[in-house]
């Protein structure tokens, strides 16, 4: 039995089957490339769902982590540590906000945002206690905790995990009229992904985010943007909301904030929103730990240069030009996305997204399927144009077969 087969068999026997990974066992990685236990190299065109925007083993991030590992890694929030204030100050400045509430995972950040909106609604807006409503979009993906799956329309994520948490209204994504009808005097927030990643990299109609911003401001409702996948350079801007010159009330961040080194997430907002929390009302032992802050501070410094946003714009334009040439050729029915992020719909007659992903894996390219016949392409922002073109050549080869 090969090392790959043995590792997969052991994983299948001893881990819960909550994922269906491609049959590859990664042993090492650098930049945009991963190497399996057999020594074969693969081009990573997924980047950990945007957690690896800066590539595998980015030297600046590894050096920042190593230096902090030698000093202190955890204090809990029972004490201050010497990286915390800088992290909060720099992240708040990057977002143009006053305050940061750090957590670990994206789902934790969304849960934190939900609590924030409700508490703000009761203590600032004056919604009667227990009556707060949050409007969300169909086909959303904000995580898989009990509360979050309560407003999911994905049956795999939601079914048989009830009873569900009340307080959410679901409207079609991109439909301003439906959103306006759903907002009532008890609505405390609208929670949206500026681009829906898990749904297939769905970009909303032009003007939608600006319309949401105007509506929420008029109705005294918080606009909470889940930029966990779309933020921190992926779309060619620091935040995807910037493509419509929109600034939400609340940024929800994660994934790339930890540079693919440690889990880091945060809710970022002004003082009149996050200032509603008092000691003991919310927290996390590991949230804002010294190691996480050290890595995230380096991520923020890297983003301030604008280099990664520019790479995502230039290489993203190239990616979308090449992918759009495939539409109408009998294999690809649609391409969506922005920056170095694309959803590619495959004609079901040519295979499922899983089948296409497996064929690409055999040629040394790693992508991931979603929603049947869609594959997602989101390489690290450090990928070279030559490597990107090579990966696209393998896609053309699979689709021509």
Secondary structure by P-SEA (a helix, b strand, c coil): ccaaaaaaaaaaacccccccccccccccccccccccccccccccccccccccccccccaaaaaaaaaaaaccccccccccccaaaaaaaaaaaaaccccccccccaaaaaaaaaaaaaaaaaccccccccbbbbbbbccccccccaaaaaaccccccccccccccccccccccccaaaaaaaccccccccccccccccccccccccaaaaaaaaaaaaaccccccccccccccccccccccccccccccbbbbccccccccbbbbbbbbccccccccccccccccccccaaaaaaaaaaaaaaaaaaaaaaaaaaaaaaaaaaaaaccccccccccccccbbbbbcccccccaaaaaaaaaaacbbbbbccccbbbbbccccccaaaaaaaaaaaaaaaac
